[in-house]
Amino acid sequence: MGTIVASRTRVSGVEDPAVRIFTGNVSGRDVGDTFDTVHRDNGQPCGHWTIQAIITNGRITAGTINEGIATYCVNDLG
């Protein structure tokens, strides 16, 4: 278990510089890896994300978290 900080730049072709925290199994994932998500309620695509940092046991173990990012939305990793 751990936490991934990921970002996306576009959603459906529209600029959307979102940053989110995803929690779950981080084994086998690394900074720069990408993954897709879907909306839990309707199964529609939610975004293509790039991992910026990995946090394990409360410490950043890979990557960095940019200063100035004030809020995160927490999502579950499958």
N, C-alpha and C positions, 0 to 999 in steps of 0.2 A: 504494500500500500504506500501511496505517496501522493504528491500533488504535481500537476503540470501547469505551467503558465504558458498559454498559447495565444497567438494573435492571428487575425485575418485582415486582409486589405480590401477584399471585394466580396460582395454577396450578390449573386445574380447579375454580375456585371456592374454593380453600383458600388462606389467606394464606401467602405464601412470599416474603419480602423479599430475594430473591437479587440479587447483583450479580456480573456476569461481565465478562471482557474477551473481545472478539471481534477477531480479526485478519483483515485482508484488504483489499479495495478499499473505501476509505471515500469515494470521490468521489461526489458527489450526496447524501451523507447529512449531517444536521445535528442538533444538540442538539434534543430534543423529538420527533424522528421516531420512528416505531415500526416494528417488524418482528417476524415470527414465525419460530420455529425448529422443527425436527423432530429427533428422535433419529436418529443415524446408523445404529444397529444395527437398528431396527425401523420407521423411518419414521413413528412416532407423534408428535403435537404435543408440543413441549417447553416452549413458553411464548411469551407476547406481551411483548416487550421495549420499553423506552423509552430512547433514547440520552441519557446524562447528560453525557458528555464525549467528545471526539475527540482522539487523540494522534497527531501526525505527526512523524516523525524524533525521537522521544523527548521532544517538548514538547507540552503541552496547548495545542491550537490553538482549542478551543471548549469551553465548559462548565466544570464543576469536578468534582473528585473529593472526596467527603466524607471528612473525617478520621475515623479510627476503623475504617475498612474494612481489615481485615488480610489477607484472602486473596481470590484470584480464581481462577476456572477459565477457561482459555483455550479458545475455540471458533473455528472457521473461518467466515468470512463467504463466502457464495457470490457 
